Amino acid sequence: MLTLVVDCMGSDAGSSVTVQGILDFLKINNECNIIAVGKKEELTLLEGNPKIEIVDARDVAPMTISPLEVMRARESSLYKAVNIMRERKCDGVISAGSTGGFLSCATIKLKMIEGISRAALVSPFPTKDGTPTAILDIGASNENTADQLVQFARMGRLYCQHVFDIKEPKVYLLSNGLEDEKGSPEVKEAHRLLKESNFPGFKGNVEARDALDGHCDVIVTGGFTGNVFLKSSEGMAKMMSSMIKKAFKRNIFSKIGYLLSHKGFDDMKEKMDYHSYGGAILLGVNGVVVKAHGSANAYSFKCALNVAYRMAKNDIVSLLKKGE
């Protein structure tokens, strides 16, 4: 039976979200145990459940915590969750807390998989046809070499195969043009390496404007560019949502128009809802590490737990070690 460790204190909305997410997750996953880490008085709803162990942690790591500070915050729920994962050889760890602190602590404590020089944060993005696209790295590091981008392509391919159940994922490099010679020096060199090695499913470059049209299964990019793409996409989605709402509130006729077309907009909202994807997974370390959204609600946190469960059940770490 799998065991997942949960930092219950990291969510922006507090422990009530993570607690409810755990309870909802266990309703659909009987073959999993949970170690819930946080202030015991805030986790009372989890008491008495035979599948849940509660570990008291009195401190909460702030969102601004640095990599050095997080290793000193030994009484924080974030540090304790990662440490329990390592010491008790659990199958996965999940937190909605500080991204930098969580990823740094996980990387230092769990160590990198031999042969992988840099971990990558990968997350599914919604597309216009409803099929998700996996993009990595979206912010685990700021600088990456061509060799690391090639490693990201291998990790992204495995992720796509075992999370999206796509046997032969189509892999692209994010660039500023479709031509082979376009892109930063690292992207151009990665393109050459992938092409010359006949990397399975490699299709070349994709521009940001076409990245989410549904034809890409995996998009590879450096951490800095990937994080800019992530934040830009989120900002554009918020802006479009605000503009659409404003347009339909213009007058009585626009309100009637919404009533006639709301099903289509509901479908669009469902496709673009990031909550259903749960969060991002850190690939390349010796363990399943899932970063849930800081703004996660109970449903989103349940989905993050499910991502960790699926990755652990499919033994993604062993697959990465084998390079399969």
MOQUI-V584557 format. One line per field, one symbol per residue. burial: b if it has 9 or more other ideal C-beta (glycine too) atoms within 8 Angstrom, else e. A space follows every 50 residues. Layout:
BEGIN
burial = ???
END
This chain:
BEGIN
burial = ebbbbbbbbbbeeebbbbbbbbbbbbeebeebbbbbbbbeebbeebeeee ebebbebeebbeeebebebbbebeebbbbbbbbbbbeeebebbbbbbbbb bbbbbbbbbbebbeebebbbbbbbbbbeeeebbbbbbbbbbeebebbbbb bbbbbbbbbbbbbbeeeebbbbbbbeeeebebbeebbbbbbbbbbeeebe bbebbbbeeebbbbebbbbbbbbbbbbebbebbbeebeeeeeebeeebee eeebbebbeeeeeebeeeeebeebbbbbbbbbbbbebbbbbbbbebbbbb bbbbbbbbbbbbeeebbebbbeee
END
